[in-house]
Amino acid sequence: MSTTFKIGDTIRVKGSKSGESRKIVEEADGVFQAEDAAGDRIGIHSSVLDQWELVEAGEGQSATAAPPPETTGETPMRPPLIIHVPKSAVDHFWEEPPTGSEEFWAFKEKPDVDVGQRIEFRIAGDVVAEATVGRVEEPGESKCDGTGRFKNHWKVYWPPESFKDLRPGAAPKKEEPAGSPYAGVTFDQLKKHHAAIRAKERIVSKAHLDWEMAKDHAAFLKKEHERHGTELCRMISEFDTPAPLFDSIAASVSADVTVSQTLGQTDPAASDDAWKSLPLSSLKLSEKIVALLTENGVTTFGQLEDLRASRWENPKIKGLGEKKQQEIEDAVVGYWTEHPQEKPAAEAAEQAQPAADASEEVQPPTEPAPIADHPGVPVVGNHGLRWAVRLAVHPRIDSTWALTWECKLADVSNETPLEGSYPDEHAATAAGIAAITAWVDEKLPSLDAKGTKAAQAVKAELAKVGQLTGQEVAA
């Protein structure tokens, strides 16, 4: 049975006692445009007019509901998807969803609905809200974030901006300002993002410090290169005449070098970096950690130290948490504790010399020369979870060297300003290592377990520097 309406009639959905009524204002090709009190329009296809009833007749041309001509090739407007909200869900239904999220309605069977189709929500038979279908999701793809339910249901989603409250007197929905930097971002996401920012700031800060130290050291080496080059040119210009008397001496020295090499005497500096090529099996690490490091390209002691220096960021290894990092720290400390560098021959010979004659005249101490206009040479600068150590040497204007250092063990720390006047850079380095070691040994008896581990880490770092500089560090 066809339903007849005309332009100007006021209609509403059948069975809706207090639902919002709409006025027919236009008809074209079997589609009626119905307008509500706010001026919003919806299209009603003539094939579904029997779902509407007359509220108030208007004056205008009569229009009988009939299917549109099939020859137009246009897709007829589908009736709205009607969702009856049960009493148990009424309170939850009106809660505002989180910013930037979608809402859905779950169905046990596949709903006959299309994207863009209107959704009509009813409570106790009255139309209370409407929305537009945004997408349809198959079962098994997701579940409700709040309850964990409906994973095995079909879900019809609608974007929050399409939802309209049609209850009488309902306030218009507040829109979030466009361009807000936190639109659609949860508090947990903000916390994770800020934590990542803080971690990256620490890495950038350390990288900047390393860069500054390397830049200062490079500037010092450039000046040293220029100074030695100038001295070399002067030496060559002073002795630029032939000296046949020394030819035989030069040949003898060359022969001595050849004999020394034949007997297997090698340059001690050649083995300074030998520890870098040691396999991970040289450390007391668990098989799981060794396997994890190897899978990520870390197979030698040197590569492991590069990883530690990058604060475990290069490469970033999944599964290498704080507990495993601490095990690696302990293994490295243990290695340097068990393998201190032997004293160099020059130092042993110096200790073997007899004490100076007491009758020799002792020169009164003099004030050390001022520090030269130079940033200094960093010798060691590293830190771990509960420790830090830094040592740098600085040239004075009289070609002697001073040192400065600082060290932290858990909650105990010490910082020493520029002091000393040593004949060269190596002597200042040796004195600095000895001073830090003595301070650590002095504090050891009063340290707790964490402080003791920190002390071992500092000694291990000094032992590594000692191997490179020829200084001994006691375990």
C-alpha positions as CSV (number, residue, x, y, z in Angstrom):
1,M,0.0,0.0,0.0
2,S,1.5,3.3,-1.1
3,T,1.8,6.3,1.2
4,T,0.9,9.8,-0.1
5,F,2.6,12.9,1.2
6,K,2.9,16.4,-0.4
7,I,5.4,19.2,-0.1
8,G,4.7,21.1,3.2
9,D,3.5,18.1,5.1
10,T,5.1,17.5,8.5
11,I,6.0,13.8,9.1
12,R,7.8,11.6,11.6
13,V,8.9,8.0,11.9
14,K,6.0,5.7,12.8
15,G,5.8,4.6,16.4
16,S,7.9,7.5,17.6
17,K,5.9,9.2,20.3
18,S,8.2,12.1,20.9
19,G,10.6,11.8,18.0
20,E,11.7,14.9,16.1
21,S,9.4,15.7,13.2
22,R,10.5,17.0,9.8
23,K,8.9,19.0,7.1
24,I,8.9,18.0,3.4
25,V,10.4,20.9,1.5
26,E,11.4,19.3,-1.8
27,E,10.9,16.2,-4.0
28,A,12.9,15.1,-7.0
29,D,13.3,11.7,-8.7
30,G,11.5,9.9,-5.9
31,V,13.6,11.3,-3.1
32,F,12.0,13.7,-0.5
33,Q,14.1,16.3,1.3
34,A,12.8,16.6,4.9
35,E,14.0,19.5,7.1
36,D,14.0,19.6,10.9
37,A,13.5,22.7,13.1
38,A,17.3,23.5,12.9
39,G,17.2,23.5,9.1
40,D,19.2,20.2,8.7
41,R,17.9,18.1,5.9
42,I,17.8,14.3,5.3
43,G,16.8,12.5,2.1
44,I,13.9,10.0,2.3
45,H,13.5,7.6,-0.6
46,S,9.9,7.1,-1.7
47,S,10.3,3.3,-1.2
48,V,10.5,3.8,2.6
49,L,7.8,6.5,3.1
50,D,5.6,3.8,4.5
51,Q,7.8,3.9,7.6
52,W,6.8,7.5,8.2
53,E,3.4,9.0,9.3
54,L,1.7,12.3,8.9
55,V,1.8,14.8,11.8
56,E,0.4,17.9,10.2
57,A,-0.8,18.4,6.6
58,G,0.5,21.3,4.7
59,E,-0.5,23.1,1.6
60,G,1.3,22.0,-1.5
61,Q,1.5,19.6,-4.5
62,S,0.6,16.1,-3.6
63,A,3.3,13.5,-4.1
64,T,2.7,9.7,-4.0
65,A,5.5,7.5,-2.8
66,A,6.7,5.4,-5.8
67,P,10.0,3.8,-6.8
68,P,12.2,6.0,-8.9
69,P,12.5,5.2,-12.6
70,E,14.9,2.3,-13.1
71,T,16.3,3.9,-16.2
72,T,18.1,6.7,-14.2
73,G,21.0,4.3,-13.2
74,E,21.2,6.0,-9.7
75,T,21.5,4.0,-6.5
76,P,18.4,4.6,-4.4
77,M,19.0,6.0,-0.9
78,R,18.9,3.2,1.7
79,P,16.8,3.4,4.8
80,P,18.7,4.2,8.0
81,L,20.2,1.4,10.1
82,I,18.0,1.4,13.2
83,I,19.7,0.5,16.5
84,H,17.5,0.0,19.6
85,V,19.6,0.9,22.7
86,P,18.7,-1.5,25.6
87,K,18.0,-0.1,29.1
88,S,21.3,-1.6,30.4
89,A,23.3,0.5,27.9
90,V,21.5,3.8,28.1
91,D,23.8,5.4,30.7
92,H,26.9,4.3,28.9
93,F,25.5,5.3,25.5
94,W,25.6,9.0,26.4
95,E,29.2,9.0,27.6
96,E,31.6,11.0,25.5
97,P,34.2,8.8,23.8
98,P,38.0,9.5,24.2
99,T,39.2,12.3,21.9
100,G,40.1,11.0,18.4
101,S,38.5,7.5,18.9
102,E,35.7,5.8,17.0
103,E,32.6,4.3,18.5
104,F,31.0,1.1,17.3
105,W,27.9,-1.1,17.8
106,A,28.5,-4.9,17.8
107,F,26.3,-7.5,15.9
108,K,26.4,-11.2,16.2
109,E,25.3,-11.5,12.5
110,K,26.6,-9.6,9.6
111,P,24.6,-6.3,9.3
112,D,23.1,-5.2,6.0
113,V,24.7,-1.8,5.9
114,D,26.9,0.4,3.7
115,V,29.5,3.0,4.5
116,G,27.9,6.4,4.5
117,Q,24.5,5.1,5.5
118,R,22.6,6.9,8.2
119,I,22.3,5.3,11.6
120,E,19.2,6.0,13.8
121,F,19.4,5.3,17.5
122,R,16.2,4.6,19.4
123,I,15.4,4.4,23.1
124,A,12.0,3.1,24.1
125,G,10.9,3.6,20.5
126,D,11.9,7.3,20.3
127,V,14.6,8.5,17.9
128,V,17.2,10.0,20.2
129,A,20.4,10.3,18.1
130,E,21.8,9.7,14.6
131,A,25.2,9.1,13.0
132,T,26.8,8.0,9.8
133,V,28.4,4.6,9.1
134,G,32.2,5.1,8.9
135,R,33.3,1.5,8.3
136,V,32.3,-2.1,8.9
137,E,34.8,-4.5,10.6
138,E,34.7,-8.3,10.5
139,P,34.9,-10.4,13.6
140,G,38.3,-11.1,15.2
141,E,40.0,-7.9,14.2
142,S,39.6,-5.9,17.4
143,K,37.8,-5.8,20.7
144,C,36.4,-3.1,23.1
145,D,39.3,-1.3,24.8
146,G,37.2,-0.8,27.9
147,T,35.7,-4.2,28.5
148,G,37.7,-6.5,26.2
149,R,34.4,-7.9,24.8
150,F,32.9,-8.2,21.3
151,K,36.1,-9.6,19.6
152,N,34.0,-12.2,17.7
153,H,31.3,-9.8,16.6
154,W,30.7,-7.7,13.5
155,K,31.2,-4.0,14.3
156,V,29.7,-0.9,12.7
157,Y,31.8,2.2,13.4
158,W,30.8,5.8,13.1
159,P,33.1,8.9,13.4
160,P,32.3,10.9,16.6
161,E,31.8,14.1,14.6
162,S,28.9,12.5,12.7
163,F,27.0,11.7,16.0
164,K,24.1,14.1,16.8
165,D,22.0,14.2,19.9
166,L,18.4,14.6,18.8
167,R,16.8,14.8,22.3
168,P,14.8,17.9,22.9
169,G,16.9,20.6,24.5
170,A,20.2,18.8,23.9
171,A,23.2,21.1,23.8
172,P,25.2,21.2,20.6
173,K,28.4,19.0,20.7
174,K,31.6,20.8,21.5
175,E,34.2,20.5,18.8
176,E,37.9,20.2,19.7
177,P,39.8,23.2,18.3
178,A,41.4,22.3,14.9
179,G,45.2,22.1,14.9
180,S,45.5,21.2,18.6
181,P,48.9,19.5,19.1
182,Y,47.3,16.9,21.5
183,A,44.3,16.0,19.5
184,G,43.7,12.3,19.6
185,V,46.7,11.7,22.0
186,T,46.2,9.8,25.3
187,F,48.0,10.5,28.5
188,D,49.9,7.2,28.4
189,Q,51.1,8.1,24.9
190,L,52.3,11.5,26.1
191,K,54.2,9.9,29.0
192,K,56.0,7.5,26.7
193,H,56.8,10.3,24.3
194,H,58.2,12.5,27.0
195,A,60.3,9.6,28.4
196,A,61.7,9.0,24.9
197,I,62.5,12.7,24.7
198,R,64.4,12.6,28.0
199,A,66.4,9.5,27.0
200,K,67.3,11.1,23.7
201,E,68.4,14.3,25.5
202,R,70.8,12.2,27.6
203,I,72.3,10.6,24.5
204,V,72.6,14.0,22.7
205,S,74.2,15.5,25.8
206,K,76.8,12.8,26.0
207,A,77.5,12.9,22.3
208,H,78.0,16.7,22.6
209,L,80.4,16.3,25.5
210,D,82.4,13.6,23.5
211,W,82.4,15.9,20.5
212,E,83.7,18.9,22.5
213,M,86.4,16.7,24.1
214,A,87.5,15.3,20.7
215,K,87.5,18.8,19.2
216,D,89.7,20.1,22.0
217,H,92.0,17.1,21.7
218,A,92.2,17.6,17.9
219,A,93.2,21.3,18.3
220,F,95.9,20.3,20.8
221,L,97.3,17.6,18.4
222,K,97.3,20.1,15.6
223,K,99.4,22.6,17.6
224,E,101.7,19.7,18.7
225,H,102.1,18.7,15.0
226,E,103.0,22.3,14.0
227,R,105.5,22.6,16.9
228,H,107.3,19.4,16.2
229,G,107.3,20.2,12.5
230,T,108.9,23.6,13.2
231,E,111.6,21.9,15.4
232,L,112.2,19.3,12.7
233,C,112.8,22.1,10.1
234,R,115.2,23.9,12.4
235,M,117.1,20.7,13.1
236,I,117.5,19.9,9.4
237,S,118.6,23.5,8.6
238,E,121.3,23.3,11.4
239,F,122.8,20.1,10.2
240,D,122.4,20.2,6.4
241,T,126.1,19.4,5.7
242,P,127.3,15.9,4.8
243,A,128.5,13.8,7.9
244,P,130.2,10.7,6.6
245,L,131.5,10.0,10.1
246,F,128.0,9.0,11.2
247,D,127.2,6.7,8.3
248,S,128.8,3.7,10.0
249,I,126.9,4.4,13.2
250,A,123.6,4.6,11.3
251,A,124.4,1.2,9.7
252,S,125.1,-0.3,13.2
253,V,121.9,1.0,14.6
254,S,120.0,-0.5,11.6
255,A,121.7,-3.8,12.2
256,D,120.7,-3.8,15.9
257,V,117.1,-3.2,15.0
258,T,117.1,-6.1,12.6
259,V,118.6,-8.4,15.2
260,S,116.0,-7.3,17.8
261,Q,113.2,-8.1,15.4
262,T,114.8,-11.5,14.6
263,L,114.8,-12.3,18.3
264,G,111.1,-11.6,18.5
265,Q,111.3,-8.3,20.4
266,T,108.2,-6.2,19.4
267,D,107.0,-2.8,20.1
268,P,104.9,-2.9,23.3
269,A,102.5,-0.3,21.8
270,A,101.6,-2.9,19.1
271,S,99.6,-4.8,21.7
272,D,97.8,-1.9,23.2
273,D,94.6,-2.6,21.4
274,A,94.8,-6.4,21.4
275,W,92.0,-6.6,24.0
276,K,89.6,-5.1,21.4
277,S,89.8,-8.2,19.2
278,L,89.1,-10.6,22.1
279,P,86.0,-12.8,21.6
280,L,83.0,-12.4,24.0
281,S,84.0,-15.8,25.5
282,S,86.9,-14.0,27.2
283,L,84.3,-12.4,29.5
284,K,82.2,-14.2,32.1
285,L,78.9,-13.7,30.3
286,S,75.9,-16.1,30.1
287,E,75.4,-18.0,26.9
288,K,72.1,-16.2,26.4
289,I,73.7,-12.8,26.5
290,V,76.6,-13.9,24.2
291,A,74.0,-15.3,21.7
292,L,71.9,-12.1,21.9
293,L,75.0,-9.9,21.3
294,T,76.3,-12.1,18.5
295,E,72.9,-12.0,16.7
296,N,73.1,-8.2,16.6
297,G,76.7,-8.0,15.3
298,V,78.5,-7.6,18.6
299,T,81.2,-10.4,18.6
300,T,84.3,-8.8,20.2
301,F,85.3,-7.0,23.4
302,G,85.9,-3.8,21.4
303,Q,82.5,-3.8,19.8
304,L,81.0,-4.4,23.3
305,E,82.8,-1.4,24.7
306,D,81.5,0.7,21.7
307,L,78.0,-0.5,22.6
308,R,78.5,0.5,26.3
309,A,79.9,3.9,25.3
310,S,76.7,4.6,23.2
311,R,74.6,3.9,26.3
312,W,73.3,0.7,24.7
313,E,71.8,2.6,21.7
314,N,74.2,1.7,18.8
315,P,73.0,-0.9,17.9
316,K,69.7,-0.8,19.8
317,I,69.2,-4.5,20.9
318,K,65.7,-5.7,21.7
319,G,65.7,-7.8,24.9
320,L,68.9,-6.3,26.3
321,G,67.3,-4.8,29.4
322,E,68.7,-3.2,32.6
323,K,69.4,-6.6,34.2
324,K,71.4,-7.9,31.3
325,Q,73.2,-4.6,31.0
326,Q,74.2,-4.8,34.7
327,E,75.5,-8.4,34.1
328,I,77.7,-7.1,31.2
329,E,78.9,-4.2,33.4
330,D,80.0,-6.7,36.1
331,A,81.7,-8.9,33.5
332,V,83.7,-6.0,32.1
333,V,84.7,-4.9,35.6
334,G,85.7,-8.4,36.4
335,Y,87.9,-8.7,33.3
336,W,89.8,-5.5,33.9
337,T,90.2,-6.4,37.6
338,E,91.8,-9.8,36.6
339,H,94.0,-8.4,33.8
340,P,95.8,-5.2,35.1
341,Q,98.6,-3.9,32.9
342,E,102.1,-4.8,33.9
343,K,104.5,-2.0,34.8
344,P,106.5,-0.7,31.8
345,A,110.2,-1.3,31.7
346,A,111.1,2.3,32.0
347,E,109.1,2.6,35.3
348,A,110.7,-0.6,36.7
349,A,114.2,0.7,35.8
350,E,113.4,4.0,37.5
351,Q,112.3,2.2,40.7
352,A,115.5,0.1,40.6
353,Q,117.8,3.2,40.7
354,P,119.3,3.9,44.1
355,A,117.9,6.8,46.1
356,A,119.5,10.1,45.6
357,D,122.4,11.0,47.8
358,A,121.1,12.7,50.9
359,S,124.1,15.0,50.8
360,E,122.8,16.5,47.5
361,E,121.5,19.9,47.8
362,V,117.7,20.0,47.7
363,Q,116.2,22.8,45.7
364,P,113.5,24.8,47.4
365,P,110.0,24.3,45.8
366,T,108.8,26.9,43.4
367,E,105.4,28.1,42.4
368,P,104.2,26.2,39.3
369,A,104.0,28.1,36.1
370,P,100.6,29.4,34.9
371,I,98.3,27.3,32.7
372,A,98.8,27.9,29.0
373,D,95.9,29.2,26.9
374,H,94.8,25.6,26.0
375,P,91.6,23.7,26.8
376,G,93.6,20.6,28.0
377,V,93.7,17.0,26.9
378,P,91.0,14.6,28.0
379,V,92.4,11.3,29.2
380,V,89.3,9.5,30.4
381,G,85.7,10.6,30.6
382,N,83.0,7.9,31.1
383,H,80.1,7.0,33.4
384,G,77.7,4.1,34.2
385,L,74.5,3.7,36.2
386,R,76.1,4.6,39.5
387,W,79.6,5.9,38.7
388,A,81.5,8.5,36.8
389,V,85.2,9.4,36.3
390,R,87.0,12.1,34.4
391,L,90.7,12.9,34.1
392,A,92.2,15.7,32.0
393,V,95.8,17.1,31.7
394,H,96.7,20.7,30.9
395,P,100.0,22.2,29.6
396,R,101.6,25.0,31.6
397,I,103.6,27.9,29.9
398,D,106.9,26.3,30.9
399,S,106.1,23.0,29.1
400,T,105.2,21.2,32.3
401,W,101.8,19.6,32.8
402,A,99.0,19.9,35.4
403,L,96.0,17.6,36.0
404,T,92.4,17.9,37.1
405,W,90.0,15.0,37.9
406,E,86.7,14.1,39.4
407,C,85.1,10.8,40.5
408,K,81.7,9.7,41.7
409,L,80.9,6.4,43.5
410,A,77.1,6.1,44.1
411,D,76.5,8.9,46.6
412,V,80.1,9.8,47.2
413,S,82.0,12.2,44.9
414,N,85.2,14.3,44.7
415,E,86.5,17.0,42.4
416,T,90.1,18.2,42.2
417,P,91.0,21.5,40.5
418,L,94.2,22.0,38.5
419,E,97.2,20.9,40.4
420,G,100.8,19.5,40.0
421,S,103.6,20.3,37.6
422,Y,104.8,17.2,35.8
423,P,107.5,17.0,33.1
424,D,105.3,15.7,30.4
425,E,101.7,14.6,29.5
426,H,102.4,10.9,30.4
427,A,103.7,11.7,33.8
428,A,100.6,13.9,34.5
429,T,98.4,11.1,33.3
430,A,100.1,8.5,35.6
431,A,99.8,10.9,38.6
432,G,96.1,11.4,37.8
433,I,95.4,7.7,37.6
434,A,97.3,7.1,40.9
435,A,95.4,9.9,42.6
436,I,92.0,8.6,41.6
437,T,92.9,5.0,42.5
438,A,94.1,6.2,46.0
439,W,90.9,8.1,46.6
440,V,88.8,5.1,45.5
441,D,90.8,2.8,47.8
442,E,90.3,5.3,50.7
443,K,86.5,5.3,50.2
444,L,86.1,1.5,49.7
445,P,85.7,0.5,53.4
446,S,82.8,2.9,53.9
447,L,80.9,2.0,50.7
448,D,77.8,-0.2,50.5
449,A,77.3,-3.0,47.9
450,K,76.3,-0.5,45.2
451,G,79.2,1.8,46.0
452,T,81.6,-1.2,45.9
453,K,80.4,-2.1,42.4
454,A,80.8,1.5,41.3
455,A,84.4,1.5,42.6
456,Q,85.2,-1.7,40.7
457,A,83.7,-0.1,37.5
458,V,85.9,3.0,38.0
459,K,89.0,0.8,38.5
460,A,88.1,-1.2,35.4
461,E,87.9,2.1,33.4
462,L,91.2,3.2,34.8
463,A,92.8,-0.2,33.9
464,K,91.6,0.2,30.4
465,V,93.2,3.6,30.1
466,G,96.3,2.2,31.9
467,Q,96.7,-0.4,29.1
468,L,96.7,2.3,26.5
469,T,99.1,4.6,28.4
470,G,101.3,2.0,30.0
471,Q,100.1,2.7,33.6
472,E,99.4,0.0,36.2
473,V,96.1,0.1,38.2
474,A,95.9,-2.1,41.2
475,A,92.8,-4.4,41.3
